[in-house]
Amino acid sequence: MPAERVSMRRVREILRYRFEQGLGHKAISVRVGAAPSTVRETLRRAAAAGLTWPLGEDLGDAALEAALYHPAGTKTGHRRSPEPDWAVVHREMKRKHVTLQIIWDEYIAHHRDGYRYTAASAISIAAGRRSCR
């Protein structure tokens, strides 16, 4: 279950403590009541978004949240490698003398940064196959 987002009021406090008073992560976390990892992540997101202190008065909470976080509904989960076409994989697996190892060899030849064999096997099983032959 994902953690709750930091409120924009708290984000502004974190930025203010960091840039106006020059406090460290631990001191900021004590003052705002958040974990040091939350403070570190908030500062990392602010740096990645190019935010500077002081924030402009025209920068509202919605604009600040949009700058710090990805839009809701976009999947940024654990699958970051190019996915094989699972329909083709399953169709090919029905052919005689075709194994997942052969299909994976072809896949990895095209996608060098793709899934390793064990991950591809696990995903294939989760996608509906019973075994990897």
Number of C-alpha atoms within 10 A of each C-alpha: 3 4 5 6 11 13 11 16 9 15 22 17 14 24 23 18 19 18 12 11 10 12 15 13 19 14 15 23 19 11 11 14 11 16 14 16 12 16 25 17 12 21 19 13 15 19 12 11 14 10 16 12 12 11 13 9 6 7 10 12 14 9 11 17 17 13 16 20 13 11 10 7 6 7 9 8 6 6 9 10 12 12 13 17 9 13 10 10 17 16 9 15 18 10 9 7 8 12 15 19 14 11 16 19 13 11 21 15 10 10 14 11 11 18 20 14 15 9 11 19 18 13 15 19 13 11 12 10 15 9 11 13 9
